[in-house]
Amino acid sequence: MKLAALTVPASTDHVRTARLVAVAIATQVGCTLDTVDDVRLAVGEACVLGLRQPPAAADPAAQLEVEFQ
């Protein structure tokens, strides 16, 4: 079951937004504070790694899509 999806321009400017959405969802579903912090870190790292891969690194129109399940 998909809880939410986020699509933003593929830019490091939007990684914080993805982390904030992940934290909000993890908090809503009752995760512990340690788990919420782990989710925040994992989403941030995944987004940055994704932004380093083609086409995101070369295409200014590329989108970053994050799904929360």
mmCIF file of the N, C-alpha and C atoms, coordinates in Angstrom:
data_MODEL
# 
_entry.id   MODEL 
# 
loop_
_atom_site.group_PDB 
_atom_site.id 
_atom_site.type_symbol 
_atom_site.label_atom_id 
_atom_site.label_alt_id 
_atom_site.label_comp_id 
_atom_site.label_asym_id 
_atom_site.label_entity_id 
_atom_site.label_seq_id 
_atom_site.pdbx_PDB_ins_code 
_atom_site.Cartn_x 
_atom_site.Cartn_y 
_atom_site.Cartn_z 
_atom_site.occupancy 
_atom_site.B_iso_or_equiv 
_atom_site.pdbx_formal_charge 
_atom_site.auth_seq_id 
_atom_site.auth_comp_id 
_atom_site.auth_asym_id 
_atom_site.auth_atom_id 
_atom_site.pdbx_PDB_model_num 
ATOM 1   N N  . MET A 1 1  ? 0.843  -1.170 0.000   1.00 0.00 ? 1  MET A N  1 
ATOM 2   C CA . MET A 1 1  ? 0.000  0.000  0.000   1.00 0.00 ? 1  MET A CA 1 
ATOM 3   C C  . MET A 1 1  ? 0.896  1.244  0.000   1.00 0.00 ? 1  MET A C  1 
ATOM 4   N N  . LYS A 1 2  ? 0.707  2.118  -0.952  1.00 0.00 ? 2  LYS A N  1 
ATOM 5   C CA . LYS A 1 2  ? 1.460  3.357  -1.032  1.00 0.00 ? 2  LYS A CA 1 
ATOM 6   C C  . LYS A 1 2  ? 0.830  4.380  -0.100  1.00 0.00 ? 2  LYS A C  1 
ATOM 7   N N  . LEU A 1 3  ? 1.622  4.907  0.843   1.00 0.00 ? 3  LEU A N  1 
ATOM 8   C CA . LEU A 1 3  ? 1.128  5.931  1.757   1.00 0.00 ? 3  LEU A CA 1 
ATOM 9   C C  . LEU A 1 3  ? 1.167  7.307  1.124   1.00 0.00 ? 3  LEU A C  1 
ATOM 10  N N  . ALA A 1 4  ? 2.219  7.563  0.359   1.00 0.00 ? 4  ALA A N  1 
ATOM 11  C CA . ALA A 1 4  ? 2.373  8.873  -0.268  1.00 0.00 ? 4  ALA A CA 1 
ATOM 12  C C  . ALA A 1 4  ? 3.417  8.782  -1.364  1.00 0.00 ? 4  ALA A C  1 
ATOM 13  N N  . ALA A 1 5  ? 3.396  9.765  -2.245  1.00 0.00 ? 5  ALA A N  1 
ATOM 14  C CA . ALA A 1 5  ? 4.413  9.884  -3.288  1.00 0.00 ? 5  ALA A CA 1 
ATOM 15  C C  . ALA A 1 5  ? 4.777  11.355 -3.396  1.00 0.00 ? 5  ALA A C  1 
ATOM 16  N N  . LEU A 1 6  ? 6.042  11.604 -3.670  1.00 0.00 ? 6  LEU A N  1 
ATOM 17  C CA . LEU A 1 6  ? 6.540  12.959 -3.786  1.00 0.00 ? 6  LEU A CA 1 
ATOM 18  C C  . LEU A 1 6  ? 7.347  13.059 -5.065  1.00 0.00 ? 6  LEU A C  1 
ATOM 19  N N  . THR A 1 7  ? 7.044  14.047 -5.886  1.00 0.00 ? 7  THR A N  1 
ATOM 20  C CA . THR A 1 7  ? 7.808  14.314 -7.100  1.00 0.00 ? 7  THR A CA 1 
ATOM 21  C C  . THR A 1 7  ? 8.236  15.772 -7.073  1.00 0.00 ? 7  THR A C  1 
ATOM 22  N N  . VAL A 1 8  ? 9.549  15.973 -7.140  1.00 0.00 ? 8  VAL A N  1 
ATOM 23  C CA . VAL A 1 8  ? 10.121 17.320 -7.109  1.00 0.00 ? 8  VAL A CA 1 
ATOM 24  C C  . VAL A 1 8  ? 11.219 17.399 -8.156  1.00 0.00 ? 8  VAL A C  1 
ATOM 25  N N  . PRO A 1 9  ? 11.628 18.605 -8.529  1.00 0.00 ? 9  PRO A N  1 
ATOM 26  C CA . PRO A 1 9  ? 12.760 18.715 -9.452  1.00 0.00 ? 9  PRO A CA 1 
ATOM 27  C C  . PRO A 1 9  ? 13.993 18.003 -8.869  1.00 0.00 ? 9  PRO A C  1 
ATOM 28  N N  . ALA A 1 10 ? 14.742 17.350 -9.730  1.00 0.00 ? 10 ALA A N  1 
ATOM 29  C CA . ALA A 1 10 ? 15.924 16.592 -9.302  1.00 0.00 ? 10 ALA A CA 1 
ATOM 30  C C  . ALA A 1 10 ? 17.048 17.568 -8.970  1.00 0.00 ? 10 ALA A C  1 
ATOM 31  N N  . SER A 1 11 ? 17.010 18.057 -7.748  1.00 0.00 ? 11 SER A N  1 
ATOM 32  C CA . SER A 1 11 ? 17.983 19.041 -7.283  1.00 0.00 ? 11 SER A CA 1 
ATOM 33  C C  . SER A 1 11 ? 18.237 18.806 -5.799  1.00 0.00 ? 11 SER A C  1 
ATOM 34  N N  . THR A 1 12 ? 19.454 19.063 -5.375  1.00 0.00 ? 12 THR A N  1 
ATOM 35  C CA . THR A 1 12 ? 19.753 18.909 -3.952  1.00 0.00 ? 12 THR A CA 1 
ATOM 36  C C  . THR A 1 12 ? 18.931 19.872 -3.096  1.00 0.00 ? 12 THR A C  1 
ATOM 37  N N  . ASP A 1 13 ? 18.391 20.909 -3.715  1.00 0.00 ? 13 ASP A N  1 
ATOM 38  C CA . ASP A 1 13 ? 17.533 21.843 -2.981  1.00 0.00 ? 13 ASP A CA 1 
ATOM 39  C C  . ASP A 1 13 ? 16.281 21.154 -2.429  1.00 0.00 ? 13 ASP A C  1 
ATOM 40  N N  . HIS A 1 14 ? 15.890 20.038 -3.018  1.00 0.00 ? 14 HIS A N  1 
ATOM 41  C CA . HIS A 1 14 ? 14.643 19.384 -2.634  1.00 0.00 ? 14 HIS A CA 1 
ATOM 42  C C  . HIS A 1 14 ? 14.844 18.133 -1.788  1.00 0.00 ? 14 HIS A C  1 
ATOM 43  N N  . VAL A 1 15 ? 16.063 17.793 -1.478  1.00 0.00 ? 15 VAL A N  1 
ATOM 44  C CA . VAL A 1 15 ? 16.323 16.623 -0.627  1.00 0.00 ? 15 VAL A CA 1 
ATOM 45  C C  . VAL A 1 15 ? 15.735 16.851 0.768   1.00 0.00 ? 15 VAL A C  1 
ATOM 46  N N  . ARG A 1 16 ? 15.859 18.050 1.267   1.00 0.00 ? 16 ARG A N  1 
ATOM 47  C CA . ARG A 1 16 ? 15.296 18.362 2.591   1.00 0.00 ? 16 ARG A CA 1 
ATOM 48  C C  . ARG A 1 16 ? 13.784 18.137 2.609   1.00 0.00 ? 16 ARG A C  1 
ATOM 49  N N  . THR A 1 17 ? 13.113 18.504 1.531   1.00 0.00 ? 17 THR A N  1 
ATOM 50  C CA . THR A 1 17 ? 11.666 18.293 1.447   1.00 0.00 ? 17 THR A CA 1 
ATOM 51  C C  . THR A 1 17 ? 11.339 16.806 1.543   1.00 0.00 ? 17 THR A C  1 
ATOM 52  N N  . ALA A 1 18 ? 12.088 15.981 0.821   1.00 0.00 ? 18 ALA A N  1 
ATOM 53  C CA . ALA A 1 18 ? 11.854 14.536 0.867   1.00 0.00 ? 18 ALA A CA 1 
ATOM 54  C C  . ALA A 1 18 ? 12.078 13.998 2.278   1.00 0.00 ? 18 ALA A C  1 
ATOM 55  N N  . ARG A 1 19 ? 13.118 14.475 2.946   1.00 0.00 ? 19 ARG A N  1 
ATOM 56  C CA . ARG A 1 19 ? 13.379 14.029 4.319   1.00 0.00 ? 19 ARG A CA 1 
ATOM 57  C C  . ARG A 1 19 ? 12.253 14.451 5.258   1.00 0.00 ? 19 ARG A C  1 
ATOM 58  N N  . LEU A 1 20 ? 11.768 15.680 5.104   1.00 0.00 ? 20 LEU A N  1 
ATOM 59  C CA . LEU A 1 20 ? 10.682 16.153 5.971   1.00 0.00 ? 20 LEU A CA 1 
ATOM 60  C C  . LEU A 1 20 ? 9.402  15.352 5.770   1.00 0.00 ? 20 LEU A C  1 
ATOM 61  N N  . VAL A 1 21 ? 9.087  15.022 4.528   1.00 0.00 ? 21 VAL A N  1 
ATOM 62  C CA . VAL A 1 21 ? 7.901  14.205 4.247   1.00 0.00 ? 21 VAL A CA 1 
ATOM 63  C C  . VAL A 1 21 ? 8.081  12.809 4.859   1.00 0.00 ? 21 VAL A C  1 
ATOM 64  N N  . ALA A 1 22 ? 9.270  12.241 4.717   1.00 0.00 ? 22 ALA A N  1 
ATOM 65  C CA . ALA A 1 22 ? 9.542  10.912 5.288   1.00 0.00 ? 22 ALA A CA 1 
ATOM 66  C C  . ALA A 1 22 ? 9.384  10.932 6.802   1.00 0.00 ? 22 ALA A C  1 
ATOM 67  N N  . VAL A 1 23 ? 9.902  11.958 7.451   1.00 0.00 ? 23 VAL A N  1 
ATOM 68  C CA . VAL A 1 23 ? 9.786  12.076 8.905   1.00 0.00 ? 23 VAL A CA 1 
ATOM 69  C C  . VAL A 1 23 ? 8.326  12.204 9.310   1.00 0.00 ? 23 VAL A C  1 
ATOM 70  N N  . ALA A 1 24 ? 7.566  13.005 8.596   1.00 0.00 ? 24 ALA A N  1 
ATOM 71  C CA . ALA A 1 24 ? 6.142  13.177 8.917   1.00 0.00 ? 24 ALA A CA 1 
ATOM 72  C C  . ALA A 1 24 ? 5.388  11.858 8.801   1.00 0.00 ? 24 ALA A C  1 
ATOM 73  N N  . ILE A 1 25 ? 5.661  11.106 7.749   1.00 0.00 ? 25 ILE A N  1 
ATOM 74  C CA . ILE A 1 25 ? 4.974  9.827  7.563   1.00 0.00 ? 25 ILE A CA 1 
ATOM 75  C C  . ILE A 1 25 ? 5.394  8.827  8.626   1.00 0.00 ? 25 ILE A C  1 
ATOM 76  N N  . ALA A 1 26 ? 6.695  8.738  8.889   1.00 0.00 ? 26 ALA A N  1 
ATOM 77  C CA . ALA A 1 26 ? 7.182  7.796  9.909   1.00 0.00 ? 26 ALA A CA 1 
ATOM 78  C C  . ALA A 1 26 ? 6.585  8.123  11.281  1.00 0.00 ? 26 ALA A C  1 
ATOM 79  N N  . THR A 1 27 ? 6.453  9.397  11.575  1.00 0.00 ? 27 THR A N  1 
ATOM 80  C CA . THR A 1 27 ? 5.856  9.814  12.847  1.00 0.00 ? 27 THR A CA 1 
ATOM 81  C C  . THR A 1 27 ? 4.377  9.443  12.893  1.00 0.00 ? 27 THR A C  1 
ATOM 82  N N  . GLN A 1 28 ? 3.671  9.686  11.788  1.00 0.00 ? 28 GLN A N  1 
ATOM 83  C CA . GLN A 1 28 ? 2.231  9.385  11.725  1.00 0.00 ? 28 GLN A CA 1 
ATOM 84  C C  . GLN A 1 28 ? 1.938  7.901  11.913  1.00 0.00 ? 28 GLN A C  1 
ATOM 85  N N  . VAL A 1 29 ? 2.805  7.044  11.398  1.00 0.00 ? 29 VAL A N  1 
ATOM 86  C CA . VAL A 1 29 ? 2.535  5.607  11.507  1.00 0.00 ? 29 VAL A CA 1 
ATOM 87  C C  . VAL A 1 29 ? 3.052  5.019  12.817  1.00 0.00 ? 29 VAL A C  1 
ATOM 88  N N  . GLY A 1 30 ? 3.613  5.879  13.678  1.00 0.00 ? 30 GLY A N  1 
ATOM 89  C CA . GLY A 1 30 ? 3.963  5.432  15.020  1.00 0.00 ? 30 GLY A CA 1 
ATOM 90  C C  . GLY A 1 30 ? 5.369  4.896  15.201  1.00 0.00 ? 30 GLY A C  1 
ATOM 91  N N  . CYS A 1 31 ? 6.282  5.250  14.338  1.00 0.00 ? 31 CYS A N  1 
ATOM 92  C CA . CYS A 1 31 ? 7.665  4.794  14.491  1.00 0.00 ? 31 CYS A CA 1 
ATOM 93  C C  . CYS A 1 31 ? 8.298  5.442  15.721  1.00 0.00 ? 31 CYS A C  1 
ATOM 94  N N  . THR A 1 32 ? 9.259  4.744  16.304  1.00 0.00 ? 32 THR A N  1 
ATOM 95  C CA . THR A 1 32 ? 9.992  5.303  17.429  1.00 0.00 ? 32 THR A CA 1 
ATOM 96  C C  . THR A 1 32 ? 10.876 6.446  16.937  1.00 0.00 ? 32 THR A C  1 
ATOM 97  N N  . LEU A 1 33 ? 11.363 7.265  17.852  1.00 0.00 ? 33 LEU A N  1 
ATOM 98  C CA . LEU A 1 33 ? 12.214 8.386  17.467  1.00 0.00 ? 33 LEU A CA 1 
ATOM 99  C C  . LEU A 1 33 ? 13.495 7.904  16.793  1.00 0.00 ? 33 LEU A C  1 
ATOM 100 N N  . ASP A 1 34 ? 14.041 6.784  17.269  1.00 0.00 ? 34 ASP A N  1 
ATOM 101 C CA . ASP A 1 34 ? 15.235 6.231  16.629  1.00 0.00 ? 34 ASP A CA 1 
ATOM 102 C C  . ASP A 1 34 ? 14.948 5.803  15.200  1.00 0.00 ? 34 ASP A C  1 
ATOM 103 N N  . THR A 1 35 ? 13.805 5.177  14.987  1.00 0.00 ? 35 THR A N  1 
ATOM 104 C CA . THR A 1 35 ? 13.434 4.741  13.648  1.00 0.00 ? 35 THR A CA 1 
ATOM 105 C C  . THR A 1 35 ? 13.170 5.939  12.748  1.00 0.00 ? 35 THR A C  1 
ATOM 106 N N  . VAL A 1 36 ? 12.513 6.958  13.272  1.00 0.00 ? 36 VAL A N  1 
ATOM 107 C CA . VAL A 1 36 ? 12.251 8.170  12.498  1.00 0.00 ? 36 VAL A CA 1 
ATOM 108 C C  . VAL A 1 36 ? 13.570 8.775  12.040  1.00 0.00 ? 36 VAL A C  1 
ATOM 109 N N  . ASP A 1 37 ? 14.555 8.836  12.928  1.00 0.00 ? 37 ASP A N  1 
ATOM 110 C CA . ASP A 1 37 ? 15.859 9.379  12.560  1.00 0.00 ? 37 ASP A CA 1 
ATOM 111 C C  . ASP A 1 37 ? 16.539 8.519  11.499  1.00 0.00 ? 37 ASP A C  1 
ATOM 112 N N  . ASP A 1 38 ? 16.414 7.193  11.629  1.00 0.00 ? 38 ASP A N  1 
ATOM 113 C CA . ASP A 1 38 ? 16.985 6.293  10.623  1.00 0.00 ? 38 ASP A CA 1 
ATOM 114 C C  . ASP A 1 38 ? 16.324 6.499  9.265   1.00 0.00 ? 38 ASP A C  1 
ATOM 115 N N  . VAL A 1 39 ? 15.011 6.670  9.259   1.00 0.00 ? 39 VAL A N  1 
ATOM 116 C CA . VAL A 1 39 ? 14.271 6.907  8.010   1.00 0.00 ? 39 VAL A CA 1 
ATOM 117 C C  . VAL A 1 39 ? 14.732 8.216  7.375   1.00 0.00 ? 39 VAL A C  1 
ATOM 118 N N  . ARG A 1 40 ? 14.859 9.257  8.174   1.00 0.00 ? 40 ARG A N  1 
ATOM 119 C CA . ARG A 1 40 ? 15.314 10.552 7.669   1.00 0.00 ? 40 ARG A CA 1 
ATOM 120 C C  . ARG A 1 40 ? 16.678 10.437 7.005   1.00 0.00 ? 40 ARG A C  1 
ATOM 121 N N  . LEU A 1 41 ? 17.588 9.762  7.685   1.00 0.00 ? 41 LEU A N  1 
ATOM 122 C CA . LEU A 1 41 ? 18.934 9.588  7.149   1.00 0.00 ? 41 LEU A CA 1 
ATOM 123 C C  . LEU A 1 41 ? 18.917 8.763  5.862   1.00 0.00 ? 41 LEU A C  1 
ATOM 124 N N  . ALA A 1 42 ? 18.168 7.669  5.856   1.00 0.00 ? 42 ALA A N  1 
ATOM 125 C CA . ALA A 1 42 ? 18.120 6.785  4.682   1.00 0.00 ? 42 ALA A CA 1 
ATOM 126 C C  . ALA A 1 42 ? 17.525 7.495  3.468   1.00 0.00 ? 42 ALA A C  1 
ATOM 127 N N  . VAL A 1 43 ? 16.459 8.251  3.669   1.00 0.00 ? 43 VAL A N  1 
ATOM 128 C CA . VAL A 1 43 ? 15.831 8.961  2.552   1.00 0.00 ? 43 VAL A CA 1 
ATOM 129 C C  . VAL A 1 43 ? 16.783 10.019 2.001   1.00 0.00 ? 43 VAL A C  1 
ATOM 130 N N  . GLY A 1 44 ? 17.442 10.734 2.878   1.00 0.00 ? 44 GLY A N  1 
ATOM 131 C CA . GLY A 1 44 ? 18.400 11.745 2.429   1.00 0.00 ? 44 GLY A CA 1 
ATOM 132 C C  . GLY A 1 44 ? 19.528 11.134 1.620   1.00 0.00 ? 44 GLY A C  1 
ATOM 133 N N  . GLU A 1 45 ? 20.090 10.025 2.111   1.00 0.00 ? 45 GLU A N  1 
ATOM 134 C CA . GLU A 1 45 ? 21.181 9.366  1.394   1.00 0.00 ? 45 GLU A CA 1 
ATOM 135 C C  . GLU A 1 45 ? 20.713 8.815  0.047   1.00 0.00 ? 45 GLU A C  1 
ATOM 136 N N  . ALA A 1 46 ? 19.523 8.213  0.027   1.00 0.00 ? 46 ALA A N  1 
ATOM 137 C CA . ALA A 1 46 ? 19.003 7.658  -1.221  1.00 0.00 ? 46 ALA A CA 1 
ATOM 138 C C  . ALA A 1 46 ? 18.771 8.761  -2.258  1.00 0.00 ? 46 ALA A C  1 
ATOM 139 N N  . CYS A 1 47 ? 18.244 9.880  -1.824  1.00 0.00 ? 47 CYS A N  1 
ATOM 140 C CA . CYS A 1 47 ? 18.006 10.986 -2.753  1.00 0.00 ? 47 CYS A CA 1 
ATOM 141 C C  . CYS A 1 47 ? 19.316 11.515 -3.325  1.00 0.00 ? 47 CYS A C  1 
ATOM 142 N N  . VAL A 1 48 ? 20.307 11.717 -2.473  1.00 0.00 ? 48 VAL A N  1 
ATOM 143 C CA . VAL A 1 48 ? 21.591 12.243 -2.948  1.00 0.00 ? 48 VAL A CA 1 
ATOM 144 C C  . VAL A 1 48 ? 22.242 11.258 -3.914  1.00 0.00 ? 48 VAL A C  1 
ATOM 145 N N  . LEU A 1 49 ? 22.190 9.975  -3.601  1.00 0.00 ? 49 LEU A N  1 
ATOM 146 C CA . LEU A 1 49 ? 22.749 8.972  -4.516  1.00 0.00 ? 49 LEU A CA 1 
ATOM 147 C C  . LEU A 1 49 ? 22.016 8.975  -5.854  1.00 0.00 ? 49 LEU A C  1 
ATOM 148 N N  . GLY A 1 50 ? 20.700 9.101  -5.809  1.00 0.00 ? 50 GLY A N  1 
ATOM 149 C CA . GLY A 1 50 ? 19.920 9.148  -7.045  1.00 0.00 ? 50 GLY A CA 1 
ATOM 150 C C  . GLY A 1 50 ? 20.239 10.366 -7.889  1.00 0.00 ? 50 GLY A C  1 
ATOM 151 N N  . LEU A 1 51 ? 20.515 11.478 -7.240  1.00 0.00 ? 51 LEU A N  1 
ATOM 152 C CA . LEU A 1 51 ? 20.821 12.711 -7.973  1.00 0.00 ? 51 LEU A CA 1 
ATOM 153 C C  . LEU A 1 51 ? 22.173 12.658 -8.656  1.00 0.00 ? 51 LEU A C  1 
ATOM 154 N N  . ARG A 1 52 ? 23.043 11.778 -8.212  1.00 0.00 ? 52 ARG A N  1 
ATOM 155 C CA . ARG A 1 52 ? 24.370 11.661 -8.821  1.00 0.00 ? 52 ARG A CA 1 
ATOM 156 C C  . ARG A 1 52 ? 24.355 10.799 -10.083 1.00 0.00 ? 52 ARG A C  1 
ATOM 157 N N  . GLN A 1 53 ? 23.260 10.100 -10.328 1.00 0.00 ? 53 GLN A N  1 
ATOM 158 C CA . GLN A 1 53 ? 23.169 9.178  -11.464 1.00 0.00 ? 53 GLN A CA 1 
ATOM 159 C C  . GLN A 1 53 ? 22.569 9.878  -12.679 1.00 0.00 ? 53 GLN A C  1 
ATOM 160 N N  . PRO A 1 54 ? 23.017 9.494  -13.868 1.00 0.00 ? 54 PRO A N  1 
ATOM 161 C CA . PRO A 1 54 ? 22.357 10.021 -15.072 1.00 0.00 ? 54 PRO A CA 1 
ATOM 162 C C  . PRO A 1 54 ? 20.927 9.508  -15.129 1.00 0.00 ? 54 PRO A C  1 
ATOM 163 N N  . PRO A 1 55 ? 19.957 10.192 -15.628 1.00 0.00 ? 55 PRO A N  1 
ATOM 164 C CA . PRO A 1 55 ? 20.039 11.507 -16.256 1.00 0.00 ? 55 PRO A CA 1 
ATOM 165 C C  . PRO A 1 55 ? 19.924 12.663 -15.268 1.00 0.00 ? 55 PRO A C  1 
ATOM 166 N N  . ALA A 1 56 ? 19.650 12.399 -14.003 1.00 0.00 ? 56 ALA A N  1 
ATOM 167 C CA . ALA A 1 56 ? 19.423 13.488 -13.047 1.00 0.00 ? 56 ALA A CA 1 
ATOM 168 C C  . ALA A 1 56 ? 20.596 14.455 -12.986 1.00 0.00 ? 56 ALA A C  1 
ATOM 169 N N  . ALA A 1 57 ? 21.798 13.937 -13.086 1.00 0.00 ? 57 ALA A N  1 
ATOM 170 C CA . ALA A 1 57 ? 22.973 14.791 -12.964 1.00 0.00 ? 57 ALA A CA 1 
ATOM 171 C C  . ALA A 1 57 ? 23.141 15.710 -14.170 1.00 0.00 ? 57 ALA A C  1 
ATOM 172 N N  . ALA A 1 58 ? 22.601 15.329 -15.320 1.00 0.00 ? 58 ALA A N  1 
ATOM 173 C CA . ALA A 1 58 ? 22.824 16.094 -16.547 1.00 0.00 ? 58 ALA A CA 1 
ATOM 174 C C  . ALA A 1 58 ? 21.583 16.814 -17.067 1.00 0.00 ? 58 ALA A C  1 
ATOM 175 N N  . ASP A 1 59 ? 20.407 16.414 -16.648 1.00 0.00 ? 59 ASP A N  1 
ATOM 176 C CA . ASP A 1 59 ? 19.169 16.942 -17.223 1.00 0.00 ? 59 ASP A CA 1 
ATOM 177 C C  . ASP A 1 59 ? 18.470 17.883 -16.243 1.00 0.00 ? 59 ASP A C  1 
ATOM 178 N N  . PRO A 1 60 ? 18.407 19.165 -16.550 1.00 0.00 ? 60 PRO A N  1 
ATOM 179 C CA . PRO A 1 60 ? 17.755 20.101 -15.632 1.00 0.00 ? 60 PRO A CA 1 
ATOM 180 C C  . PRO A 1 60 ? 16.244 19.868 -15.489 1.00 0.00 ? 60 PRO A C  1 
ATOM 181 N N  . ALA A 1 61 ? 15.654 19.119 -16.403 1.00 0.00 ? 61 ALA A N  1 
ATOM 182 C CA . ALA A 1 61 ? 14.227 18.834 -16.322 1.00 0.00 ? 61 ALA A CA 1 
ATOM 183 C C  . ALA A 1 61 ? 13.938 17.521 -15.582 1.00 0.00 ? 61 ALA A C  1 
ATOM 184 N N  . ALA A 1 62 ? 14.964 16.833 -15.114 1.00 0.00 ? 62 ALA A N  1 
ATOM 185 C CA . ALA A 1 62 ? 14.775 15.547 -14.427 1.00 0.00 ? 62 ALA A CA 1 
ATOM 186 C C  . ALA A 1 62 ? 13.982 15.744 -13.134 1.00 0.00 ? 62 ALA A C  1 
ATOM 187 N N  . GLN A 1 63 ? 13.251 14.715 -12.763 1.00 0.00 ? 63 GLN A N  1 
ATOM 188 C CA . GLN A 1 63 ? 12.424 14.734 -11.554 1.00 0.00 ? 63 GLN A CA 1 
ATOM 189 C C  . GLN A 1 63 ? 12.928 13.690 -10.564 1.00 0.00 ? 63 GLN A C  1 
ATOM 190 N N  . LEU A 1 64 ? 12.809 14.002 -9.297  1.00 0.00 ? 64 LEU A N  1 
ATOM 191 C CA . LEU A 1 64 ? 13.114 13.065 -8.222  1.00 0.00 ? 64 LEU A CA 1 
ATOM 192 C C  . LEU A 1 64 ? 11.780 12.554 -7.706  1.00 0.00 ? 64 LEU A C  1 
ATOM 193 N N  . GLU A 1 65 ? 11.577 11.241 -7.795  1.00 0.00 ? 65 GLU A N  1 
ATOM 194 C CA . GLU A 1 65 ? 10.321 10.644 -7.339  1.00 0.00 ? 65 GLU A CA 1 
ATOM 195 C C  . GLU A 1 65 ? 10.603 9.763  -6.142  1.00 0.00 ? 65 GLU A C  1 
ATOM 196 N N  . VAL A 1 66 ? 9.865  9.998  -5.055  1.00 0.00 ? 66 VAL A N  1 
ATOM 197 C CA . VAL A 1 66 ? 10.030 9.232  -3.829  1.00 0.00 ? 66 VAL A CA 1 
ATOM 198 C C  . VAL A 1 66 ? 8.660  8.667  -3.461  1.00 0.00 ? 66 VAL A C  1 
ATOM 199 N N  . GLU A 1 67 ? 8.594  7.348  -3.273  1.00 0.00 ? 67 GLU A N  1 
ATOM 200 C CA . GLU A 1 67 ? 7.351  6.706  -2.844  1.00 0.00 ? 67 GLU A CA 1 
ATOM 201 C C  . GLU A 1 67 ? 7.534  6.160  -1.431  1.00 0.00 ? 67 GLU A C  1 
ATOM 202 N N  . PHE A 1 68 ? 6.532  6.359  -0.623  1.00 0.00 ? 68 PHE A N  1 
ATOM 203 C CA . PHE A 1 68 ? 6.556  5.880  0.756   1.00 0.00 ? 68 PHE A CA 1 
ATOM 204 C C  . PHE A 1 68 ? 5.519  4.770  0.905   1.00 0.00 ? 68 PHE A C  1 
ATOM 205 N N  . GLN A 1 69 ? 6.009  3.598  1.303   1.00 0.00 ? 69 GLN A N  1 
ATOM 206 C CA . GLN A 1 69 ? 5.104  2.441  1.443   1.00 0.00 ? 69 GLN A CA 1 
ATOM 207 C C  . GLN A 1 69 ? 5.136  1.905  2.844   1.00 0.00 ? 69 GLN A C  1 
# 
